Amino acid sequence: MSSVPSNAPGGAELADGEDSLSFCWRQFSAQFKSEKESVEELCRILHAGGLSCRYCKSRDVLREHGARTIKCLNCMTESWFTAGTFFHGIRLARPWVAAIWLIEHGVGVSASKFHKLLGIAYSSAWSILRKLAMVVQRQMGEEFVSSVRFVALLCRRSRETPAREHPSAEEKMEDKLCDEMRAGQIAGSIDSSSALSANDSFAGVSSGCPASQNKSDTAGQAEPNRQEPSSLRELGDMEKQVYEILSPIEAVQFDSLCEYAGMPAGALSAALMMLELSDLVRSLPGDRYVRCSPDVEVASSEDFVPDSILKAVAAIIDYVRLRFQGISRKYLQNYLALHWCQVDRMRWGPGMLFMECLKSRAIRLEEILSYVSPPLVYITSRFF
């Protein structure tokens, strides 16, 4: 893709009354006038090394200009060149190429504006932008900040909004859930410790040995069961596999996790329980799970917040209000990811989002609908 001039859109020669979105859209429309040009661009990026049959791997294939299907002259099968990629199953290429173009040029666009520009359904525009934002946010991981700092932006309802409550009530629900989980973990730890002590005493009496001596003799065996593992290294391969699949940003439903891990439901439940006891995984409503770390709360303490983070939060609030007016808490992390694309032009310049899409699997609509932003969200503050 050709890039916008280096002084655009921040300081380009714009027409009177033209903003950065209009400027970039004019540039995009001049290069990709129709669906065929967008299909060709998508094919060029997905198959930079040349087209090949996805069944027999033969390079002896035919494809008409602007077509998404290829025919193998070796095994005589037809397939879509987008099959098995991030763009698997898309209906039109131009909306996707347009959305990536705008994001790579640091321009945020709402689903409402995007569906009017492309002439597509609002639901399609919303889905495209959400999926791309999820690709971006998977690369975030520099700094955490409490989502409560963005409560002023929460004015749109979502599936998580309680009935007859303001959208900001979602934030209160998350805080309450975290408090209940912490209380439950503490209570569970006390109960487990008490039960173990009772078992030790009983064992000492029945064997005729002092309880202290029995505890000493069995310390090597009882200690791992009584104490929570302090790190992932102390867990088994199954737990490590589940931990690697999970993300610290987006929650994954149990059924999807079963599919990704290739485990029976019983084995997965046992692995998740061990990870939760180790404070490496947190369960959320709707049978969803998200990765966490024992060090997150310490590293993300709100007792002292650097000026750079406070400035970044203020800039994000201004950005969201300007482009999107207001948002729901459910997808807060998505908007923080889009803001990162706007400010970090080195990381998300032309071609960079496409590169990440090539590495990503296709994202299902169910994953978007089940996603909920965590209490601690990622931001980038090094530009402030």
C-alpha positions as CSV (number, residue, x, y, z in Angstrom):
1,M,0.0,0.0,0.0
2,S,1.2,3.5,-0.7
3,S,1.4,5.6,2.4
4,V,-0.1,9.0,3.1
5,P,2.5,11.8,2.9
6,S,4.7,12.1,5.9
7,N,3.1,15.3,7.0
8,A,-0.4,13.8,6.7
9,P,-2.8,13.6,8.3
10,G,-1.3,15.4,11.2
11,G,-0.1,18.4,9.0
12,A,-0.9,17.6,5.4
13,E,-2.4,20.0,2.9
14,L,-6.1,19.3,3.6
15,A,-9.0,20.8,1.8
16,D,-11.0,23.5,3.6
17,G,-13.0,21.8,6.4
18,E,-11.5,18.4,5.6
19,D,-10.4,16.2,8.6
20,S,-7.9,13.4,8.7
21,L,-10.5,10.7,8.1
22,S,-11.8,12.4,4.9
23,F,-8.2,12.9,3.7
24,C,-7.3,9.2,4.2
25,W,-10.6,8.1,2.7
26,R,-9.9,10.2,-0.4
27,Q,-6.4,8.6,-0.7
28,F,-7.8,5.1,-0.3
29,S,-10.6,5.6,-2.8
30,A,-8.2,6.8,-5.4
31,Q,-6.2,3.6,-5.1
32,F,-8.9,1.0,-4.5
33,K,-11.8,2.1,-6.6
34,S,-13.6,-1.2,-6.7
35,E,-13.8,-4.7,-5.0
36,K,-11.5,-6.2,-7.6
37,E,-8.6,-3.9,-6.7
38,S,-9.1,-4.7,-3.0
39,V,-9.1,-8.5,-3.8
40,E,-5.9,-8.1,-5.7
41,E,-4.3,-6.3,-2.8
42,L,-5.4,-8.9,-0.4
43,C,-4.1,-11.7,-2.6
44,R,-0.7,-9.9,-3.0
45,I,-0.3,-9.7,0.7
46,L,-1.6,-13.1,1.7
47,H,0.4,-14.9,-1.0
48,A,3.5,-12.8,-1.5
49,G,5.5,-15.9,-2.4
50,G,3.0,-16.9,-5.1
51,L,-0.3,-18.8,-5.1
52,S,-0.4,-22.6,-4.5
53,C,-3.1,-25.2,-4.1
54,R,-4.0,-25.7,-0.4
55,Y,-4.6,-29.4,-1.0
56,C,-1.7,-30.7,-3.1
57,K,0.6,-27.6,-2.7
58,S,1.1,-27.4,-6.4
59,R,1.9,-24.0,-7.8
60,D,0.3,-24.8,-11.2
61,V,-2.9,-22.9,-10.5
62,L,-5.2,-20.5,-12.3
63,R,-6.9,-17.4,-11.0
64,E,-8.8,-14.7,-12.8
65,H,-8.1,-11.1,-12.1
66,G,-10.2,-9.9,-9.1
67,A,-11.4,-13.5,-8.3
68,R,-11.0,-15.0,-4.8
69,T,-11.0,-18.6,-6.1
70,I,-8.1,-20.5,-7.5
71,K,-8.2,-23.7,-9.6
72,C,-5.4,-26.2,-9.3
73,L,-4.4,-27.8,-12.6
74,N,-2.7,-30.7,-10.8
75,C,-5.5,-32.0,-8.6
76,M,-8.3,-30.0,-10.4
77,T,-9.8,-28.7,-7.1
78,E,-11.0,-25.2,-6.5
79,S,-10.4,-23.2,-3.3
80,W,-10.5,-19.7,-1.9
81,F,-7.1,-18.0,-1.4
82,T,-8.4,-16.6,1.9
83,A,-9.2,-20.1,3.3
84,G,-7.4,-20.9,6.5
85,T,-6.2,-17.2,7.0
86,F,-7.4,-14.4,9.2
87,F,-9.7,-13.4,6.4
88,H,-11.3,-16.8,6.2
89,G,-15.0,-16.6,5.2
90,I,-15.2,-12.8,4.6
91,R,-17.8,-11.7,2.1
92,L,-16.1,-8.6,0.7
93,A,-12.4,-7.6,0.6
94,R,-12.8,-3.9,0.2
95,P,-14.2,-3.1,3.7
96,W,-11.4,-5.1,5.3
97,V,-8.7,-3.4,3.2
98,A,-10.3,0.0,3.9
99,A,-10.4,-0.6,7.7
100,I,-6.8,-1.7,7.8
101,W,-5.8,1.3,5.6
102,L,-7.4,3.7,8.0
103,I,-5.9,2.1,11.1
104,E,-2.4,1.9,9.6
105,H,-2.6,5.6,8.9
106,G,-3.5,6.5,12.4
107,V,-7.2,7.3,11.8
108,G,-9.9,6.1,14.1
109,V,-13.3,5.6,12.7
110,S,-16.6,4.6,14.4
111,A,-18.7,1.7,13.1
112,S,-21.4,4.2,12.3
113,K,-19.2,6.3,10.1
114,F,-17.5,3.3,8.6
115,H,-20.7,1.5,7.4
116,K,-21.8,4.7,5.6
117,L,-18.4,5.1,3.9
118,L,-18.4,1.6,2.6
119,G,-22.1,1.1,2.1
120,I,-22.2,-2.0,4.2
121,A,-24.4,-3.1,7.1
122,Y,-23.6,-1.5,10.4
123,S,-23.2,-5.0,12.0
124,S,-20.6,-5.9,9.4
125,A,-18.7,-2.6,10.0
126,W,-18.8,-3.2,13.8
127,S,-17.5,-6.7,13.4
128,I,-14.6,-5.8,11.2
129,L,-13.4,-3.0,13.5
130,R,-13.7,-5.2,16.6
131,K,-11.8,-8.1,15.1
132,L,-8.9,-5.8,13.9
133,A,-8.8,-4.1,17.4
134,M,-8.5,-7.6,19.0
135,V,-5.5,-8.3,16.7
136,V,-3.9,-5.1,17.9
137,Q,-4.6,-5.4,21.6
138,R,-2.9,-8.9,21.6
139,Q,0.3,-7.0,21.1
140,M,-0.2,-4.7,24.0
141,G,1.5,-5.4,27.3
142,E,3.6,-2.4,28.5
143,E,1.6,-0.9,31.3
144,F,-1.6,-1.5,33.3
145,V,-4.1,1.0,34.6
146,S,-7.4,0.5,36.3
147,S,-10.4,0.6,34.0
148,V,-12.1,2.9,36.6
149,R,-10.0,5.8,35.2
150,F,-12.1,5.7,32.0
151,V,-15.5,5.6,33.7
152,A,-16.3,9.1,32.3
153,L,-16.4,7.6,28.8
154,L,-18.9,4.8,29.7
155,C,-22.3,5.9,28.3
156,R,-23.2,3.0,26.0
157,R,-25.0,-0.1,27.1
158,S,-23.8,-3.6,26.4
159,R,-24.7,-7.1,27.2
160,E,-23.0,-6.7,30.5
161,T,-24.9,-3.6,31.6
162,P,-27.4,-4.5,34.5
163,A,-31.1,-3.9,33.7
164,R,-32.3,-0.3,34.4
165,E,-28.7,0.8,35.3
166,H,-26.4,3.3,33.8
167,P,-23.6,1.8,31.6
168,S,-21.0,2.8,34.3
169,A,-22.6,0.2,36.6
170,E,-20.5,-2.4,34.7
171,E,-17.4,-1.0,36.4
172,K,-19.0,-1.4,39.8
173,M,-19.8,-5.0,39.0
174,E,-16.2,-5.7,38.0
175,D,-14.9,-4.2,41.2
176,K,-17.4,-6.3,43.2
177,L,-16.5,-9.4,41.3
178,C,-12.8,-8.9,42.0
179,D,-13.5,-8.3,45.7
180,E,-15.6,-11.5,45.9
181,M,-12.9,-13.5,44.2
182,R,-10.2,-12.2,46.5
183,A,-12.4,-13.0,49.6
184,G,-13.1,-16.4,48.2
185,Q,-9.5,-17.2,47.6
186,I,-8.6,-16.1,51.2
187,A,-11.4,-18.2,52.7
188,G,-10.5,-21.2,50.5
189,S,-6.9,-20.9,51.6
190,I,-7.9,-20.8,55.3
191,D,-10.3,-23.8,54.9
192,S,-7.7,-25.8,53.1
193,S,-5.1,-25.1,55.8
194,S,-7.6,-26.0,58.6
195,A,-8.6,-29.2,57.0
196,L,-5.0,-30.2,56.5
197,S,-4.2,-29.5,60.1
198,A,-7.1,-31.7,61.2
199,N,-6.0,-34.5,59.0
200,D,-2.5,-34.3,60.4
201,S,-3.7,-34.5,64.0
202,F,-5.9,-37.4,63.2
203,A,-3.1,-39.2,61.5
204,G,-0.9,-38.7,64.5
205,V,-3.4,-40.1,67.0
206,S,-4.2,-43.2,64.9
207,S,-0.6,-44.1,64.5
208,G,0.4,-43.5,68.0
209,C,2.9,-40.8,66.9
210,P,3.0,-37.1,67.9
211,A,1.3,-34.9,65.3
212,S,4.4,-32.8,65.0
213,Q,6.5,-35.8,64.2
214,N,3.9,-37.0,61.6
215,K,3.9,-33.6,60.0
216,S,7.6,-33.6,59.8
217,D,7.8,-37.0,58.3
218,T,5.2,-36.2,55.6
219,A,6.2,-32.6,54.9
220,G,7.8,-33.4,51.6
221,Q,4.4,-34.8,50.4
222,A,1.9,-32.6,52.1
223,E,3.6,-29.2,51.3
224,P,2.8,-29.1,47.6
225,N,-0.9,-29.9,48.2
226,R,-1.2,-27.3,51.0
227,Q,0.6,-24.4,49.4
228,E,-0.4,-22.9,46.1
229,P,2.3,-23.2,43.4
230,S,4.3,-20.0,43.3
231,S,5.0,-20.1,39.5
232,L,4.0,-21.8,36.3
233,R,7.2,-23.9,36.5
234,E,5.7,-25.9,39.3
235,L,2.7,-27.0,37.3
236,G,2.3,-29.8,34.8
237,D,2.5,-29.7,31.0
238,M,-1.3,-29.6,30.8
239,E,-1.6,-26.5,32.9
240,K,1.2,-24.8,31.0
241,Q,-0.5,-25.5,27.7
242,V,-3.8,-24.0,28.9
243,Y,-1.9,-21.0,30.3
244,E,-0.2,-20.3,27.0
245,I,-3.5,-20.4,25.1
246,L,-5.2,-17.9,27.4
247,S,-4.7,-14.2,26.9
248,P,-4.3,-11.5,29.7
249,I,-6.6,-9.2,27.6
250,E,-9.4,-11.2,26.1
251,A,-11.4,-13.8,28.0
252,V,-11.9,-17.2,26.4
253,Q,-15.0,-19.3,26.9
254,F,-14.7,-22.8,28.3
255,D,-16.0,-24.5,25.1
256,S,-13.6,-22.5,22.9
257,L,-10.7,-23.4,25.2
258,C,-11.6,-27.1,24.9
259,E,-11.4,-26.7,21.2
260,Y,-8.1,-24.8,21.2
261,A,-6.4,-27.1,23.7
262,G,-7.8,-30.3,22.3
263,M,-8.5,-31.6,25.8
264,P,-11.5,-33.4,27.3
265,A,-13.8,-31.1,29.5
266,G,-12.8,-32.9,32.7
267,A,-9.0,-32.6,32.1
268,L,-9.4,-28.9,31.2
269,S,-11.5,-28.2,34.3
270,A,-8.8,-29.7,36.5
271,A,-6.1,-27.7,34.7
272,L,-8.0,-24.5,35.1
273,M,-8.6,-25.2,38.8
274,M,-4.9,-25.6,39.4
275,L,-4.2,-22.4,37.5
276,E,-6.8,-20.5,39.5
277,L,-5.4,-21.8,42.8
278,S,-2.0,-20.5,41.5
279,D,-3.4,-17.0,40.8
280,L,-2.4,-17.5,37.1
281,V,-5.9,-17.6,35.7
282,R,-9.1,-15.8,36.7
283,S,-12.6,-17.0,35.9
284,L,-15.3,-14.5,34.8
285,P,-19.1,-14.7,34.4
286,G,-20.3,-16.7,31.5
287,D,-17.8,-19.6,32.0
288,R,-15.0,-17.4,30.6
289,Y,-11.3,-17.4,31.7
290,V,-8.5,-14.9,31.4
291,R,-4.8,-15.1,32.1
292,C,-3.4,-13.1,35.1
293,S,-0.2,-13.0,37.0
294,P,0.6,-13.0,40.8
295,D,2.7,-9.9,40.2
296,V,0.0,-7.9,38.3
297,E,-1.5,-6.3,41.4
298,V,1.9,-5.2,42.7
299,A,3.1,-3.9,39.4
300,S,-0.1,-2.2,38.7
301,S,-0.6,-0.5,42.1
302,E,-2.6,2.7,41.9
303,D,-1.0,4.2,45.0
304,F,1.3,6.1,42.7
305,V,0.5,6.8,39.1
306,P,3.3,8.4,37.0
307,D,2.5,11.7,35.2
308,S,3.0,9.9,31.8
309,I,0.2,7.5,32.6
310,L,-2.1,10.3,33.7
311,K,-1.4,12.2,30.5
312,A,-2.0,9.1,28.4
313,V,-5.3,8.5,30.1
314,A,-6.4,12.1,29.4
315,A,-5.3,11.9,25.8
316,I,-7.2,8.6,25.4
317,I,-10.3,10.2,26.8
318,D,-10.0,13.1,24.4
319,Y,-9.5,10.7,21.5
320,V,-12.5,8.5,22.3
321,R,-14.7,11.5,22.8
322,L,-13.6,13.1,19.5
323,R,-14.0,10.0,17.4
324,F,-16.6,7.8,19.2
325,Q,-18.3,10.2,21.6
326,G,-18.8,7.5,24.2
327,I,-18.2,3.7,24.6
328,S,-19.3,0.7,26.7
329,R,-17.0,-0.7,29.3
330,K,-17.2,-4.2,27.7
331,Y,-15.0,-3.1,24.7
332,L,-12.9,-0.5,26.5
333,Q,-9.7,-2.4,25.7
334,N,-10.5,-2.3,22.0
335,Y,-10.5,1.5,21.9
336,L,-7.3,1.7,23.9
337,A,-5.7,-0.5,21.2
338,L,-7.0,1.8,18.4
339,H,-5.5,4.8,20.3
340,W,-2.2,3.0,20.4
341,C,-2.3,2.7,16.6
342,Q,-2.8,6.4,16.3
343,V,0.1,7.5,18.5
344,D,2.6,4.8,17.7
345,R,3.2,5.3,14.0
346,M,6.5,3.4,14.0
347,R,4.9,0.3,15.3
348,W,1.6,0.6,13.3
349,G,2.7,2.2,10.1
350,P,1.5,1.0,6.6
351,G,1.7,-2.7,6.3
352,M,2.2,-3.5,10.0
353,L,-1.4,-4.4,10.8
354,F,-1.6,-6.6,7.7
355,M,1.5,-8.4,9.0
356,E,-0.2,-9.1,12.4
357,C,-3.3,-10.3,10.6
358,L,-1.2,-12.8,8.7
359,K,0.0,-14.2,12.0
360,S,-3.5,-14.4,13.5
361,R,-6.2,-17.0,13.1
362,A,-9.7,-16.1,12.1
363,I,-11.7,-14.5,14.9
364,R,-15.2,-15.7,15.3
365,L,-18.2,-13.5,16.1
366,E,-18.8,-15.5,19.3
367,E,-15.4,-14.5,20.6
368,I,-16.2,-10.8,20.1
369,L,-19.6,-11.1,21.8
370,S,-18.2,-12.9,24.8
371,Y,-15.2,-10.5,25.3
372,V,-15.2,-8.3,28.3
373,S,-12.4,-5.8,29.1
374,P,-10.5,-6.8,32.3
375,P,-10.4,-4.6,35.4
376,L,-6.8,-3.8,34.6
377,V,-6.4,-2.6,31.0
378,Y,-3.3,-2.1,28.9
379,I,-2.3,1.4,27.7
380,T,0.8,2.9,26.2
381,S,2.2,6.0,27.9
382,R,5.7,6.4,26.5
383,F,4.5,9.1,24.0
384,F,3.3,11.4,26.8
